[in-house]
Amino acid sequence: MRVLVTGGAGFIGSAVVRYLILEKNYEVLNVDKLTYAGTLTSLKAVADNPRYQFLQADICDGHAISQALRSFKPNRIMHLAAESHVDRSITGARDFVETNVLGTFTVLECARSYWQSLPASDRSNFRFLHVSTDEVYGSLGDDGLFAETTPYDPSSPYSASKAASDHFAKAWARTYGMPIVTSNCSNNYGPFHFPEKLIPLMIISAIEDKPLPVYGDGANIRDWLFVDDHARALDFIAARGRIGETYNVGGRNERRNIDVVKAICALMDEIRPGSMPRDRLITYVQDRPGHDARYAIDATKLENELGWKAHETFETGIKKTVQWYLENDWWWAPLRNNYSGGRLGLL
């Protein structure tokens, strides 16, 4: 199996690349632009593996993507490259439109040309997986779960750009008959997560005895998914998912943001006690504009149809994550040059 992964130097993408090479023994070409959030150090474990290749390229560069497809000849494309941070989209939406919308369009068109050029047998075995987010569905009330049939209702420039890319992928499947499958996941966490996101920011700030900023009153709820569970799910979907279908990926681990932060504080106090309890560092700050109240994924279709189950509970996953950051400052400390921990996304 030869898989081209876009965005393979990012958080989820690097987990996918590591999984495909180390657990599945696939050949992988990682295509990544290496923006601020992409780092090749996340791929240290596979960097010297003969089944791994890397190409630095922008997914908006159709010539580079077409050339990569022709030379690598993948059986599968897993499209993860995206601008992904909601706060950055609030003050810099153009980058999200260019990468998530125009970039996806470019990859789809290059993939369509490549797929149509394949011999009939290879064409029938080819798959394109478009990876997206539960944020396209908008905000839930106190009850209910996002299903694959939930209407789209994006709230931020980020989720709007991902919603647009989802529609392009589904339109290319229907219009051109391309073998495309789409996935929408809940909030990921785990090792190699860029320090601007909630969980790594809280862990690193707690390590440094800095304030732990919590938006609003901390009551916003997210469904947390350990990144290695997500990587397995994406392989399941790409290999077994029905063409034209969408599969939601969730960990069934709903938590209020404030409870996530308090869990991190408790683990930090247990594993590496400081001069005072870490929860004293919690600071409530101005809420994010358009902050969705609650996300929760119904992963029944993925679980029943394809046989995937999450291995990690939130309790086991968050402990592994805290322990990893405590032991791997070689990875995250240099990234503080790109992001010092300051507030993003204020109007």
KAMOQUI-V600744 format. One record per residue. RES is the residue in three letters. SS is DSSP state (A for helix, B for strand, O for the rest). D_LAST is the distance of its C-alpha to the last C-alpha in whole Angstrom. Layout:
RES,SS,D_LAST / RES,SS,D_LAST
This chain:
MET,O,46 / ARG,B,44 / VAL,B,40 / LEU,B,38 / VAL,B,34 / THR,B,31 / GLY,O,28 / GLY,O,31 / ALA,O,30 / GLY,O,27 / PHE,A,27 / ILE,A,28 / GLY,A,30 / SER,A,32 / ALA,A,33 / VAL,A,34 / VAL,A,36 / ARG,A,38 / TYR,A,39 / LEU,A,40 / ILE,A,42 / LEU,A,43 / GLU,O,44 / LYS,O,45 / ASN,O,46 / TYR,O,45 / GLU,B,44 / VAL,B,40 / LEU,B,39 / ASN,B,35 / VAL,B,33 / ASP,B,30 / LYS,O,28 / LEU,O,27 / THR,O,23 / TYR,O,22 / ALA,O,22 / GLY,O,26 / THR,O,28 / LEU,A,32 / THR,A,33 / SER,A,32 / LEU,A,35 / LYS,O,38 / ALA,O,40 / VAL,O,41 / ALA,O,40 / ASP,O,44 / ASN,O,45 / PRO,O,47 / ARG,O,45 / TYR,B,42 / GLN,B,41 / PHE,B,37 / LEU,B,36 / GLN,B,33 / ALA,O,32 / ASP,O,29 / ILE,O,29 / CYS,O,28 / ASP,O,31 / GLY,A,34 / HIS,A,37 / ALA,A,36 / ILE,A,36 / SER,A,39 / GLN,A,41 / ALA,A,40 / LEU,A,41 / ARG,A,44 / SER,A,45 / PHE,A,44 / LYS,O,45 / PRO,O,43 / ASN,O,44 / ARG,B,41 / ILE,B,37 / MET,B,34 / HIS,B,31 / LEU,O,28 / ALA,O,26 / ALA,O,23 / GLU,O,19 / SER,O,18 / HIS,O,15 / VAL,A,13 / ASP,A,10 / ARG,A,11 / SER,A,11 / ILE,A,8 / THR,A,7 / GLY,O,11 / ALA,A,12 / ARG,A,15 / ASP,A,17 / PHE,A,17 / VAL,A,19 / GLU,A,21 / THR,A,22 / ASN,A,22 / VAL,A,23 / LEU,A,25 / GLY,A,26 / THR,A,28 / PHE,A,29 / THR,A,31 / VAL,A,32 / LEU,A,34 / GLU,A,36 / CYS,A,37 / ALA,A,38 / ARG,A,40 / SER,A,42 / TYR,A,43 / TRP,A,44 / GLN,A,46 / SER,A,48 / LEU,O,49 / PRO,O,52 / ALA,A,52 / SER,A,53 / ASP,A,50 / ARG,A,48 / SER,A,49 / ASN,A,47 / PHE,O,44 / ARG,B,41 / PHE,B,37 / LEU,B,35 / HIS,B,31 / VAL,B,29 / SER,B,26 / THR,B,24 / ASP,A,24 / GLU,A,20 / VAL,A,22 / TYR,A,24 / GLY,O,21 / SER,O,21 / LEU,O,24 / GLY,O,26 / ASP,O,28 / ASP,O,31 / GLY,O,31 / LEU,O,30 / PHE,B,29 / ALA,O,32 / GLU,O,33 / THR,O,33 / THR,O,30 / PRO,O,28 / TYR,O,25 / ASP,O,22 / PRO,O,19 / SER,O,15 / SER,O,13 / PRO,A,13 / TYR,A,15 / SER,A,18 / ALA,A,18 / SER,A,19 / LYS,A,21 / ALA,A,23 / ALA,A,24 / SER,A,25 / ASP,A,27 / HIS,A,29 / PHE,A,30 / ALA,A,32 / LYS,A,33 / ALA,A,34 / TRP,A,36 / ALA,A,38 / ARG,A,39 / THR,A,40 / TYR,A,41 / GLY,O,42 / MET,O,41 / PRO,O,41 / ILE,B,37 / VAL,B,36 / THR,B,33 / SER,B,31 / ASN,B,28 / CYS,B,28 / SER,O,26 / ASN,B,24 / ASN,B,26 / TYR,B,27 / GLY,O,29 / PRO,O,31 / PHE,O,29 / HIS,O,25 / PHE,O,23 / PRO,O,21 / GLU,O,18 / LYS,O,19 / LEU,A,19 / ILE,A,23 / PRO,A,24 / LEU,A,21 / MET,A,23 / ILE,A,26 / ILE,A,25 / SER,A,24 / ALA,A,27 / ILE,A,29 / GLU,O,28 / ASP,O,27 / LYS,O,24 / PRO,O,21 / LEU,B,21 / PRO,B,17 / VAL,B,17 / TYR,B,14 / GLY,O,15 / ASP,O,19 / GLY,O,20 / ALA,O,22 / ASN,O,20 / ILE,B,23 / ARG,B,23 / ASP,B,27 / TRP,B,27 / LEU,B,30 / PHE,B,31 / VAL,A,31 / ASP,A,34 / ASP,A,35 / HIS,A,33 / ALA,A,34 / ARG,A,38 / ALA,A,36 / LEU,A,35 / ASP,A,39 / PHE,A,40 / ILE,A,38 / ALA,A,39 / ALA,A,43 / ARG,A,43 / GLY,O,41 / ARG,O,42 / ILE,O,41 / GLY,O,39 / GLU,O,38 / THR,B,34 / TYR,B,34 / ASN,B,32 / VAL,B,32 / GLY,O,31 / GLY,O,32 / ARG,O,33 / ASN,O,31 / GLU,B,29 / ARG,B,27 / ARG,B,24 / ASN,A,22 / ILE,A,23 / ASP,A,27 / VAL,A,26 / VAL,A,25 / LYS,A,28 / ALA,A,30 / ILE,A,29 / CYS,A,29 / ALA,A,33 / LEU,A,34 / MET,A,33 / ASP,A,35 / GLU,A,38 / ILE,A,38 / ARG,O,37 / PRO,O,37 / GLY,O,35 / SER,O,36 / MET,O,34 / PRO,O,33 / ARG,A,30 / ASP,A,28 / ARG,A,28 / LEU,A,25 / ILE,B,23 / THR,B,20 / TYR,B,18 / VAL,B,14 / GLN,O,11 / ASP,O,11 / ARG,O,9 / PRO,O,8 / GLY,O,11 / HIS,O,13 / ASP,O,17 / ALA,O,19 / ARG,B,22 / TYR,O,24 / ALA,O,27 / ILE,B,30 / ASP,O,33 / ALA,O,35 / THR,A,38 / LYS,A,39 / LEU,A,38 / GLU,A,40 / ASN,A,43 / GLU,A,44 / LEU,A,43 / GLY,O,44 / TRP,O,41 / LYS,O,40 / ALA,O,37 / HIS,O,39 / GLU,O,37 / THR,O,36 / PHE,A,33 / GLU,A,35 / THR,A,37 / GLY,A,34 / ILE,A,32 / LYS,A,35 / LYS,A,35 / THR,A,32 / VAL,A,31 / GLN,A,35 / TRP,A,34 / TYR,A,31 / LEU,A,33 / GLU,A,36 / ASN,O,34 / ASP,A,32 / TRP,A,34 / TRP,A,31 / TRP,A,28 / ALA,O,28 / PRO,A,28 / LEU,A,25 / ARG,A,23 / ASN,A,24 / ASN,O,21 / TYR,O,19 / SER,O,19 / GLY,O,18 / GLY,O,14 / ARG,O,11 / LEU,O,9 / GLY,O,6 / LEU,O,4 / LEU,O,0
